[in-house]
Amino acid sequence: MSRTVCHLTRCAPVVVGALLLTACTATKTPSKMETTLANMAKDVVIPIEAGDVKDPLPTSPQVVEEGRQAYLQSCALCHGTDGHGATTIGRAMYPPVMDLTSPHVQHWNDAQLFWIIQNGVRLTGMPAWKSSLSETDTWKIVAFIHALPQVGPAPPAVAVVSKSEKELIQYGRTLYRQEGCFMCHQLNGEGGKVGPDLTLEGTRGRSEDWLIGHFKDPTKYSPGSTMPPFPNLTDAQLKALTAFLESQKGQHNGHGK
């Protein structure tokens, strides 16, 4: 029996209890018992899966600052610039996003935080960032999270300026995942089927202005569209998301249209 299976067998009541929470409505504030069970399940599984990977980066103010910038682009939408999670999206999740400055989060070591960011946590709103964030940027975010209680909140995100086309597309890829676009759209065979397949979006000839306008007011550009607007994204972020979509010119997989 593997170490993971062995630990989960001994802790089965905790894990099963947390799993049962998925049957509860997500419109109510979780009870203390529900929150405790969910946290206990995470505390059982995460250390086992994370192993003893070592942070390859030195501890320095520069690494923390670079982690701050990566955090602003990928994490602040849900966790807030101060890490407390007091955002509209963060509070609406089930369970709500964790306060990154709390002792509960701060007790996780570098390897455990790295694993969480890279792989996500099932049954929560925490997605896997492995395909969007490099391991180096993930380690930098880990350094920033551990420094949060000392360095304080990150300043508001700055506009996306002076980025190369490659950097703009990569940031757009991050926003695509961050904003949950994959839940409704397929891309290269992965994602939902509510909206059109975006695998060939870059071949459709839609202008940047059209795509940005569509993000701001979908029904104006596509009457009857069920896609929600994205008022939380700046024009610079919409430009990055558009650049990512315009770069999608792969083989169509037959899903959507």
Summary of the structure (lengths in Angstrom):
residues: 257
radius of gyration: 19.6
end to end distance: 46.3
largest distance: 57.5
contacts: 711
relative contact order: 0.10
helix: 54%
strand: 2%
